Amino acid sequence: MKTEAKTWNDPVLVAAVAPLAIVMVVFFLIPLVMTVLLTFQTTQYYRLHWTWDLKIWTEIFSKPHYWTIMLRTVWMAAVCVVISVLIAFPVAYALTTRLKTYNAQIQILIIFAFLTDAVLKTFGWILVLDKNGVANWMLSYLGMGPEATNILFTPTGTMIGMIYNLAVYPMFTIYLSLARIDRDLILASYDAGASRLRTFFEVTLPLSRPGLYSGAVLVFVLSLGAFLEPKVLGGGTSPLASELIRQSFETRVNWPLGAALTIVLIAIGALTLALASALVLRRQATSERTPA
């Protein structure tokens, strides 16, 4: 079968790529450039002045308070990724193996939970984690005291809300990867004498890595911008980067500072994802060079 090489001189190819390119330029590249330009300005009496200096960047790099919040945000996002994947993988694995009969019904329930407004879901956790909520009532019923848990308005409460709202993403990505695994590969592993546990770690898990990695990236990126959970369930006691940026824009009316913090958060997220991608690619290259 003869294949024809495509070049950018092909009008069909240009027409196919042009809409996406226009959307990326208008809604991503231009706002990003404007945000970067805004970081070199200053404010005076709550008004923006186009001064073109490094005052904002000097303030950010001279005050460790900003970096403490940024590092806390990255740490919370990383923990959320690990726990979300640990929760999502067994659910996705069960959907593709043990619960095939109820696969459609369970997927509908997961999609319903996914489509439910995040505000309602987050505020619903207040009824569970409050001192007079369901969690303390159950622990009191078990004889552990009426105030055995004190999770609301703590970083733990923030993490619970983040995991609850974001764990559904790796569930779907991992499920799609597991569903595409050829059953004959697993049967061949059994025929070669491998146990179920060895088959899982040497066949199922490696073949499900694309869905696992993509789900982890989705959770990490969305966790970096988590705003509702730290505000509602965390009570603002341990603010994350999103709250710091909001205060810079709204409370302090310091748009250059908010823009600079936004760029810092984007850079930290991009650098973290780049390092993770480099480690994954290096591991894959090492495994390909290793003889069987």
N, C-alpha and C positions, 0 to 999 in steps of 0.2 A: 504494500500500500504506500503510495507516494504522499509525502507530507509537504505542505507548502509553508515556507518560513514567512512569518508575519513581521512587518516593519511599521514604524510609526508614520510612514507615508500612506498607509492604508486608511482611506476615509472611514471604512466601517469600524476599524479598531479605534480610531480617534473619536468617532461618534459614540462608541460604547463606553469609553473611559471618561469623556468630557463631563457628563453630569456629576459623576462622583468627584472628579477633580474640582469642579466649580463649588460643590458643596464643601469640600475640605478646605478650599482656599477662603471662601466667604465666612464659614462658621467655625473654622479652627485656626487657620494660619493668620488671617488678619486680626482677629481678637487677641491671639497670642502676641503678635507684634505690638499691638496697641498696649497690652498689659506690660510688656517689657519697657516700652517708651515711658509709660506712666511711672515706673520705678525711679526714674531720674528727675522727677519733679518734686515739689514741696507744697505744703499747705500753710496758709497764714490766715488766721481768723476764719477758719472753716472754709476757706476758698483755695482753689487749686492755682498754683503759680508755676508757670513753665520756666524753670530756672536752669535745668540741665546740669545737675551736679550729683555727687555721690553721697549726699547727706543721709539718705534713707538706708543705703547699703552699709554705710559706716555704723549707723545705729544698730542694724541687725547683727552685724558681726562683732559688735562691742558689748552686746547684752546677751549673756548666756540664757536668760529667761526664754527667749524665743527658741533657742536650740533645744532646751529641755522639753518644751512642748512638742517640737518636731520629732525628737527621738522617742518620746512617749507615744506619739501617733504611729510611728513606724513599728514600734514594739507591739502595740495593741493590734495593728493590722496583721503582723506576722503571727501572733497568737491566734487571732481569729481565723487565719488561713489554716493553720494546723488543726484546730479543733473542728472547723467546718468540714475539712476533708476527711477527718477521722469519723465524723458523723455521716457524711454523705456517701462514702465508699460502701459501707455495709448495706445501706439502704438501696443504692444502685445495684449492688451485687445480688441482693435478695430479689429485686425486681426482675433481673435477667435469669435467675436460676430457680429459686424456691417459690416465688410468688407469681409465676407466669399466668396462673389462672385468674388472679385478681389484678393483673398488670394494668389494665385500662382503668379500673376503678381507683387504684392507688394513684395513678398519674393524674386523674381528674382532681383528686383531693389535693395533690401537691400543686397543681396549676391553680386551683382555687385559692390556696394559701398564698401562692406567689402573686396573684392578681389583687388580693386584698390590700387595701391601703395601708402603707407602712405606719402612718400616724395612728390608725386604730390598733394595729398590732402592738405597737410600742407602748401606747397608753394602756393597753390591756394588761401588760406585764406589771403595771403599778398595782392592779387588783390582786395579783399573785404575790408580789414581793413586799407589799406594804406590811406594817406591823400587825394590822388587822386583816391581812390578806389570806389567800388560800394556803400558801406555803406554811405560814406560821400556825394556821389553824390545824393543818394536818400534823405538824410536828408536835403541837400541843396535845392533839388527840392521841399521839403515840407516847405521850408522857415526857417529852423533851422540853417542856416549858413554852409559854406563849410567845416568847421573844428569842427563840433559839437561833433564828437567822436575822442578820442585819445587813441585807444585800442592797436594798434600795438606796439610791444616792451614793453609790460607791463605784469604783472602777469595775468591780465584778458585775454589778447590775448593767453597766454599759456594755460589757463583753457579752452578757446573755442576750441583750437586745440585738447586738450586731450579728451574733451567730444565728439567732432565730430568723433575722431578716435576710441573711446572705447565704446560709447553708444550702438553700435550694438551687443556687447556681451550679456548684460542683455536682449536685445530685444529677442534674440533667446532662452535663458534659460527660461525666463518668459513665452514666447509663448509656449514652450514645456510643462511647468507645467499647464498652462491654458487649453491647448488642451486636457490634460489627465483628466480633471475634469469631473466627471460623470454628465451629464445634469439632470439626475433624482434627484440629490441632490439639485440642484437649484430650480427645479420645486416643490420638496417637501417643500422647504423653503417658496415658494410663497403660496402653499396650506395651510401651517400653519399660514398664515396671515402676514408674514414678508414683508416689503417693499423692493423695489429694492436696496435701499441704505443699509438697514440692511443686506440683503442677501449678498451684496458685501463684507461687513466688517466681517460678521460672517461665510460665507461659501467660497466665491471665494478667498478672500485675504489670509485666513489661508491655504487653499489648494495650493495656488501658492507660498508659502514661500520657498520651496526647490529651485525653479528656481530663485526666487528673491535673496536668499542667495548666490547661486552659481554664479550668475551674478555679485553680489556685490564683491565677493571674486576675480573673474577674473579682474574686473576693478581696484580694489585696488592693486593687485599684479602688474599688468601692469603699473599702474600709478606710482608706486614706482620707476620703471626703465625708466620712460619717459625721453627721451633724445632729440628727434628731436623738439618737440614743444617748450621747454624752449629756445632752441638755435635759432630757426627760428622765432617764433612768440613772444617769450619773449625777444629776443635780448641779452640774457645773463645778463640782469639787475637784475634778481632775480634767480640765478642759483639753480638748484635742485641737489640732491645727485649724479645723473648720470653724470652731468657735472663736479662736484667736483672729482669724481672717474676718469673720463677721463683725467682731467688735471694732476692728480697725476701720472697716468701711462704714458701719452704722453708728456705733457709740462715739468713737473718737473722730469720725469723719476725716480720717487720714487715708485717702485713696492711694497715694504712693506707697505707704507702708503695707496696706492690704494687698496691693499688686505685687510688691516685692516678696511678701510671705507666700503668695500664691505661686510665684515662680520658684521659690525655694522648695515648696512642697512638690511641685511638678518635677523639679530636678532630682529630688531625693527619690521619688517614686520611680522615675525613669532610670536612675542609676542602680537602684535595687533590682529592678526587673532586668536590666542589662547584665548585672553580675549573676543573677540567677540563671538567665539564658546561657551565659558563657559557661557556667558550671554544668548545666544540662548537656550542652553541645560537647563539652570536653569529656563528660562521662560517656556519652554515646560514641564518640570517636575512640575512646579507650576500649570500650566493649567490642567495637567492630574490629579493632586490631588484635584483640585477645583471641588466640586460637581456641576452638571449641574443645 
